[in-house]
Amino acid sequence: MASFCFTEVRLQTWESLPNDGVWPFQLYVTAADNTVLAEEQPLPETLRRMSLLMRVICFFALGHPDLDDHWKSLHSEQAFETIRSRLCSILASTITAASVLLAISGVFVSTGSPVPSFDYTSPAPHCLLFLSLMLAMIAMLTSGSSMIRWVHTDRHWTQEQLKPGGYFVLSYLLSIVTPIFFVAWSLNCFMFAMLIAGFYSQSTICRVVTALWLVTYVVNVGTILIDFMWKYAKSLKSP
């Protein structure tokens, strides 16, 4: 109750002052109001109840298995701008990766193999390459639409979108995660196409190189998964 009165008095004092030279005082009042709003609006109950799948998706999208920190950032303009810049940077990197995969897959799909011992035009590799091409294209479209949404959104609209919970939270998180998933699947399809073509090669050297490539691929994927699970478990234990 004291915070309400304190803010109201300072606002009335600011309105009574002349228009010249009051910008520092205006910024101070805005910061104080943001603090009051953060205390007045705790995390809604609809956003506290999250299934395990929702928590994993939330961790992928925001780096936390819950929405507590993200909800607090929506009460501060500076914190919201930081999150928006970070997500736009991630989406821009996703668009770049999808563009590279789209170009490479397009070249492999539209041209024949220059090396007879490495034939990627057989049905299985060709199908995977075409699937990689389609997924990269979808990743570019979803990344672009998500970036446009984040560039033109504001924190008040984001709060209203999240408050109902359920489907609205899921669509909100998927708009961040989906482009990354499409890029990952596109890359995996391309990798499997090259692995199949390499193991079916008649050249021993090509098979050895493909086997080393497969070992490197499995080690890298395993390292990423272990690191993800460790960070997720650590975030659950932290208060």
C-alpha angles and dihedrals in degrees: 000000000000091000091055093053093044093053093044093053092050092048092051090048091052092050091052093054122089119263096247120092101357100115096107090051091048091053091049092052091048092053091049092049090051090054091050092049091051089054094044096051113052122179108296117245091241089063096048096063106074129158123229091259091052091049092052092048090047090052091051092049104038106014093246130087091226140038099242098105093037092052091050091052090057089068094059124063093207094049091047091051089051092053092045092051092049094049092046089051091052092048091048090053089048091053090050093050091046091050091053092048091046092053095046095045090047091054093049093046096048099042136055126240114277089204116065093207092057107056113175093165093083115113100262099047092039091053092049091048091051090048089050089052093052094046092050090052091050090048091055092050095047093044091051094049092047092050092050089051093051094046093055100036128095133205096253092055090046091054092052090049094052099042097080090055123194114068093009093058091045093052090046093054095041091055086066100037103038097072090051091050092051091051091049092050091046091053092047092050090051092048093050091048090055092045093052091048091048097049092047091052120116091221118094092207091054091051092050092049090048091051091052089047090052092051091050091048094050092047092050094047091047091050091051093049094047091048091049093050092047092052092045092051090046092051091052092053095047115092 
